[in-house]
Amino acid sequence: MENIIQDMIEAAWRHKDYEMAEQAYKIMLKFASTFNCPSNWQEIGEKMAAHFQGNDWIEENCKLYDF
């Protein structure tokens, strides 16, 4: 799942697709707030925030600052 989210974020960035960036954010937020999903899925937002640190477009449009 982590690879899928990362691919979504990278595709959104490449194509400047704000809608896809928003959808990636919503998925990460849902995982972070769902208690009965796998723990490594709950941490995807934090991992993406660390991975894409320094990429302002991704941090802003995928709202990685929330993680």
Secondary structure as GFF3:
##gff-version 3
##sequence-region A 1 67
A	DSSP	alpha_helix	2	15	.	.	.	ID=ss1
A	DSSP	alpha_helix	18	33	.	.	.	ID=ss2
A	DSSP	alpha_helix	39	42	.	.	.	ID=ss3
A	DSSP	alpha_helix	44	51	.	.	.	ID=ss4
A	DSSP	alpha_helix	56	61	.	.	.	ID=ss5
A	DSSP	three_ten_helix	64	66	.	.	.	ID=ss6
###
